[in-house]
């Protein structure tokens, strides 16, 4: 009976690992572009300001258009 539980847990954990790896792999390019854009915008605006949030939203829109 214990062995049956271990197999089920192993399958569930394996599925989680595969799905996380797939998500991170498929969004790598988007996350890279967003990080670069955020770094550039931090230099131009205060990090805590509303202007920074607006600039990041513009970055996200621009990335999605590519």
ABEGO torsion letter per residue (X at the ends): XAAAAAAAAAAAAAAAAAAAAAAAAAAAAAAAAAAAAAAAAAAABBAABAAAAAAAAAAAAAAAAX
